[in-house]
Amino acid sequence: MTGLRSALECYLSMRQGLGYKYQDQARQLSKFVSFMEARKATTITTKLALAWATLPPRSDISSAMRLTVVRGFARHVASIDPKTEVPPNGIFPQRRRPKPYIYSEREINALLAAALALPPITGLRRWTYHHLFGVITVTGMRLSEATGLQRSDVDLKDGVLTVRQGKFGKSRLLPLHPTTREALRSYAERRDRHLGSRCCAHFFVAERGGRLVKQYVHRVFCRLSREIGLRRPGDSSRPRVHDLRHFFAIRTLLGWYREGTDVEKRLPILSTYLGHTCVRDTYWYLSACPDLMQEAVRRLDCRWEVKS
């Protein structure tokens, strides 16, 4: 085992021990170390890091992401090997967080209705996707959290979902509205009648009872969004399944503003519900949605009028 390979094992152990899943990054760094080993290079340099980051297939975004992964590893190795060069920031254009697509209520209803029309007409598939997209919309769960739900995580008696090992390894409880609880109860009963003992331990399952695979979920979503006119043929970027989560967050914030609620006091609650590690991530929605900006400005104008 080379020194870099050994250092990589230590680095990954440290990152994952802090609660980061770090799976994609681990695969990328393993490829980078293999790249270094093939060149018999024992010291990380900016030149070598750039050469690896710009290997095909490449784009400014993918190369920047690769270099970011190497940068973190290089900082770790630099404490062991002072000759290590840490690639500087700013080599590639800074990646901007994608602006969320703001669904309308009509579009959400059309998407859920289209899911119910999925073939086969006598199968479970259409009910699975109808309820999967529905529960993401009304709880703001991440897709990986929803597909990862176990049967034991869904308490239909008390109406609580347990999200285990979400982003950064955090778990949380999500109380459900009575209508959501009844919808999930209906799905669970239909699923069990359809599959019987063939069903796996996951709550949302594929047609034959296995776990849902995220790439297939995205494929189904793309198909449905084109059918209802949300995407043009060949448009692969927007809207996304993840934007259903944004819909929940934005609708919640808009509701608070329009009710006259003290949004600043409530933001930590929403942040916890969404599984954000920092309330700053929840504040991002205020600038991402024009309607929220208008409500915030209206609230500010009212305060100024009172003071004057």
C-alpha positions as CSV (number, residue, x, y, z in Angstrom):
1,M,0.0,0.0,0.0
2,T,1.4,3.4,-1.0
3,G,1.7,6.3,1.4
4,L,-1.1,8.2,-0.3
5,R,-3.4,5.2,-0.2
6,S,-2.8,4.8,3.5
7,A,-3.3,8.5,4.0
8,L,-6.6,8.3,2.1
9,E,-7.9,5.5,4.4
10,C,-7.1,7.6,7.4
11,Y,-8.8,10.7,5.9
12,L,-11.9,8.8,4.9
13,S,-12.1,7.2,8.3
14,M,-11.9,10.7,9.9
15,R,-14.5,12.3,7.7
16,Q,-17.0,9.4,8.0
17,G,-16.4,9.3,11.8
18,L,-17.6,12.9,11.9
19,G,-20.9,11.9,10.4
20,Y,-20.3,12.6,6.7
21,K,-21.4,9.9,4.3
22,Y,-18.6,10.9,2.0
23,Q,-19.3,8.0,-0.5
24,D,-19.0,9.8,-3.8
25,Q,-16.0,11.7,-2.6
26,A,-14.4,8.5,-1.5
27,R,-14.8,7.0,-5.0
28,Q,-13.3,10.2,-6.5
29,L,-10.4,10.3,-4.2
30,S,-9.6,6.6,-4.8
31,K,-9.5,7.4,-8.5
32,F,-7.2,10.3,-7.8
33,V,-4.8,8.2,-5.8
34,S,-4.8,5.6,-8.6
35,F,-4.0,8.4,-11.0
36,M,-1.0,9.4,-8.8
37,E,0.2,5.8,-8.4
38,A,0.1,5.2,-12.2
39,R,2.5,8.2,-12.5
40,K,4.6,7.0,-9.6
41,A,3.9,10.3,-7.9
42,T,4.1,10.4,-4.1
43,T,3.5,14.1,-3.5
44,I,0.3,16.0,-4.4
45,T,0.9,19.0,-6.5
46,T,-1.4,21.6,-8.0
47,K,-0.3,20.6,-11.5
48,L,-1.1,16.9,-10.9
49,A,-4.4,17.7,-9.2
50,L,-5.4,19.9,-12.2
51,A,-4.4,17.2,-14.6
52,W,-6.7,14.7,-12.9
53,A,-9.6,17.1,-12.4
54,T,-9.6,18.0,-16.1
55,L,-9.7,14.4,-17.3
56,P,-12.6,13.6,-19.7
57,P,-15.5,13.7,-19.4
58,R,-15.1,17.2,-18.1
59,S,-16.8,20.5,-17.6
60,D,-16.0,23.5,-15.5
61,I,-18.5,22.3,-12.9
62,S,-17.3,18.7,-12.7
63,S,-13.7,19.7,-12.8
64,A,-14.3,22.2,-10.0
65,M,-16.0,19.6,-7.9
66,R,-13.2,17.1,-8.4
67,L,-10.6,19.7,-7.4
68,T,-12.6,20.6,-4.3
69,V,-12.5,17.0,-3.2
70,V,-8.7,16.8,-3.8
71,R,-8.2,20.1,-2.0
72,G,-9.7,18.8,1.3
73,F,-7.6,15.6,1.0
74,A,-4.5,17.7,0.2
75,R,-5.0,19.8,3.4
76,H,-5.0,16.5,5.4
77,V,-1.9,15.1,3.7
78,A,0.0,18.5,4.1
79,S,0.1,17.9,7.9
80,I,2.1,14.7,7.1
81,D,4.0,15.7,4.0
82,P,5.1,19.4,4.0
83,K,5.9,19.2,0.3
84,T,2.2,18.8,-0.5
85,E,0.6,21.6,-2.5
86,V,-3.0,22.5,-1.7
87,P,-4.7,23.6,-5.0
88,P,-5.9,27.2,-4.6
89,N,-9.5,28.3,-4.9
90,G,-10.7,30.2,-7.9
91,I,-9.1,28.1,-10.6
92,F,-12.6,27.2,-12.0
93,P,-15.7,29.4,-12.1
94,Q,-17.5,29.3,-8.8
95,R,-20.5,26.9,-8.9
96,R,-23.8,28.6,-8.0
97,R,-26.5,26.9,-6.1
98,P,-29.3,26.1,-8.7
99,K,-32.3,28.3,-8.4
100,P,-35.3,26.1,-7.3
101,Y,-38.2,25.6,-9.7
102,I,-41.3,27.0,-7.9
103,Y,-44.2,24.6,-8.6
104,S,-47.8,25.8,-8.6
105,E,-50.5,23.9,-6.8
106,R,-51.9,23.0,-10.3
107,E,-48.6,21.5,-11.4
108,I,-48.3,19.4,-8.2
109,N,-51.8,18.1,-8.7
110,A,-51.0,17.3,-12.4
111,L,-47.8,15.5,-11.5
112,L,-49.6,13.3,-8.9
113,A,-52.4,12.6,-11.2
114,A,-50.0,11.6,-14.0
115,A,-48.3,9.2,-11.6
116,L,-51.6,7.4,-11.0
117,A,-51.8,6.8,-14.8
118,L,-48.5,4.9,-14.9
119,P,-48.8,1.4,-16.3
120,P,-49.6,-1.4,-15.4
121,I,-53.1,-0.4,-14.4
122,T,-53.4,-3.3,-12.0
123,G,-49.9,-2.8,-10.6
124,L,-48.4,-1.1,-7.5
125,R,-46.0,1.1,-9.4
126,R,-48.4,4.0,-10.0
127,W,-49.5,4.1,-6.4
128,T,-45.9,4.0,-5.2
129,Y,-44.8,7.0,-7.2
130,H,-48.1,8.9,-6.5
131,H,-47.5,8.6,-2.7
132,L,-43.7,9.0,-2.9
133,F,-43.9,12.3,-4.7
134,G,-46.8,13.3,-2.5
135,V,-45.0,12.7,0.8
136,I,-41.9,14.6,-0.4
137,T,-44.2,17.5,-1.3
138,V,-45.9,17.7,2.1
139,T,-42.9,16.9,4.3
140,G,-40.0,18.4,2.5
141,M,-38.0,15.2,2.8
142,R,-35.0,14.6,0.5
143,L,-35.6,11.9,-2.1
144,S,-32.9,9.7,-0.5
145,E,-34.7,10.0,2.9
146,A,-38.1,9.1,1.4
147,T,-36.8,6.1,-0.5
148,G,-34.8,5.0,2.5
149,L,-37.8,4.9,4.9
150,Q,-38.2,1.5,6.5
151,R,-41.7,0.1,7.5
152,S,-40.7,0.6,11.1
153,D,-39.9,4.3,10.5
154,V,-43.5,5.0,9.5
155,D,-45.7,5.3,12.6
156,L,-49.2,5.5,11.2
157,K,-50.8,5.3,14.7
158,D,-49.2,8.4,16.0
159,G,-48.6,10.0,12.6
160,V,-44.8,10.4,12.8
161,L,-42.0,9.6,10.3
162,T,-38.5,8.8,11.6
163,V,-35.8,9.9,9.2
164,R,-32.7,7.9,10.1
165,Q,-29.2,8.8,8.9
166,G,-30.2,11.8,6.8
167,K,-27.6,14.2,5.4
168,F,-24.6,14.4,7.7
169,G,-25.8,11.3,9.5
170,K,-28.5,13.2,11.4
171,S,-31.9,11.7,12.3
172,R,-35.1,13.5,13.0
173,L,-38.9,13.0,13.6
174,L,-41.5,14.4,11.2
175,P,-45.1,14.8,12.5
176,L,-47.7,14.2,9.8
177,H,-50.9,15.9,9.0
178,P,-53.9,13.5,9.5
179,T,-54.6,13.5,5.7
180,T,-51.0,12.5,5.0
181,R,-51.2,9.7,7.6
182,E,-54.4,8.3,6.0
183,A,-52.9,8.5,2.5
184,L,-49.8,6.5,3.7
185,R,-52.0,4.0,5.5
186,S,-53.9,3.5,2.2
187,Y,-50.7,2.9,0.3
188,A,-49.4,0.5,3.0
189,E,-52.5,-1.6,2.8
190,R,-52.5,-1.7,-1.0
191,R,-48.8,-2.6,-1.0
192,D,-49.2,-5.5,1.4
193,R,-52.3,-6.9,-0.5
194,H,-50.3,-6.7,-3.7
195,L,-47.0,-8.2,-2.6
196,G,-47.7,-10.2,0.6
197,S,-44.5,-11.8,1.8
198,R,-42.5,-10.6,-1.2
199,C,-42.2,-7.1,0.1
200,C,-38.9,-5.9,1.5
201,A,-38.4,-3.9,4.7
202,H,-38.7,-0.5,2.9
203,F,-41.9,1.4,3.0
204,F,-41.9,2.5,-0.6
205,V,-41.2,-0.4,-2.9
206,A,-40.8,-1.2,-6.6
207,E,-43.3,-3.3,-8.5
208,R,-41.8,-6.6,-7.4
209,G,-41.2,-5.6,-3.8
210,G,-37.6,-4.5,-3.9
211,R,-36.2,-1.1,-2.8
212,L,-36.7,1.9,-5.1
213,V,-33.5,2.9,-7.0
214,K,-33.0,6.6,-7.2
215,Q,-32.0,6.7,-10.8
216,Y,-35.2,5.0,-11.8
217,V,-37.2,7.4,-9.7
218,H,-35.6,10.3,-11.5
219,R,-36.4,8.6,-14.9
220,V,-40.0,8.2,-14.0
221,F,-40.2,11.8,-12.8
222,C,-38.7,13.1,-16.1
223,R,-41.3,11.1,-18.0
224,L,-44.2,12.4,-16.0
225,S,-42.9,16.0,-16.0
226,R,-42.7,15.9,-19.8
227,E,-46.2,14.4,-20.1
228,I,-47.7,17.3,-18.2
229,G,-45.7,20.0,-19.9
230,L,-43.2,20.8,-17.2
231,R,-40.2,19.9,-19.4
232,R,-39.6,20.2,-23.0
233,P,-38.1,17.3,-25.0
234,G,-34.4,17.2,-24.4
235,D,-34.6,19.4,-21.3
236,S,-32.9,17.4,-18.6
237,S,-32.1,20.0,-16.0
238,R,-35.4,21.5,-14.6
239,P,-37.6,21.0,-12.7
240,R,-36.3,18.4,-10.4
241,V,-37.6,16.0,-7.8
242,H,-35.7,18.0,-5.2
243,D,-37.7,21.1,-6.1
244,L,-40.7,19.3,-4.4
245,R,-38.8,19.8,-1.2
246,H,-38.3,23.5,-2.1
247,F,-42.1,23.8,-2.7
248,F,-42.7,22.6,0.9
249,A,-40.2,25.1,2.4
250,I,-41.4,28.0,0.4
251,R,-45.1,27.3,0.9
252,T,-44.5,27.1,4.7
253,L,-42.6,30.4,4.8
254,L,-45.2,32.1,2.7
255,G,-48.0,30.8,4.9
256,W,-46.2,32.2,8.0
257,Y,-45.7,35.6,6.4
258,R,-49.3,35.9,5.3
259,E,-50.5,34.8,8.8
260,G,-48.4,37.6,10.4
261,T,-46.2,35.0,12.2
262,D,-42.8,36.1,13.5
263,V,-40.9,34.2,10.7
264,E,-37.5,34.8,12.2
265,K,-38.5,33.0,15.4
266,R,-40.0,30.1,13.5
267,L,-37.1,29.6,11.0
268,P,-35.1,27.3,13.4
269,I,-38.2,25.1,13.6
270,L,-38.4,24.8,9.8
271,S,-34.6,24.3,9.6
272,T,-34.8,21.4,12.0
273,Y,-37.8,19.9,10.2
274,L,-36.0,20.1,6.9
275,G,-32.8,18.5,8.3
276,H,-30.6,21.6,7.7
277,T,-27.4,21.7,9.7
278,C,-27.4,25.5,9.8
279,V,-30.4,27.9,9.8
280,R,-28.5,29.9,7.1
281,D,-29.4,27.2,4.6
282,T,-33.1,27.9,5.4
283,Y,-32.6,31.7,5.0
284,W,-31.5,31.0,1.4
285,Y,-35.2,30.4,0.5
286,L,-35.9,34.1,1.2
287,S,-33.7,35.2,-1.7
288,A,-34.6,32.2,-3.9
289,C,-38.3,32.9,-4.2
290,P,-39.6,36.3,-5.5
291,D,-42.9,35.9,-3.6
292,L,-41.0,35.5,-0.3
293,M,-39.0,38.6,-1.1
294,Q,-42.2,40.5,-1.7
295,E,-43.6,39.4,1.6
296,A,-40.4,40.2,3.5
297,V,-40.4,43.7,1.9
298,R,-44.1,44.2,2.7
299,R,-43.4,43.2,6.3
300,L,-40.5,45.7,6.4
301,D,-42.6,48.5,4.9
302,C,-45.3,47.9,7.6
303,R,-42.7,48.3,10.4
304,W,-41.4,51.5,8.9
305,E,-44.9,52.9,8.6
306,V,-45.5,52.1,12.3
307,K,-42.3,53.8,13.4
308,S,-43.0,56.9,11.3
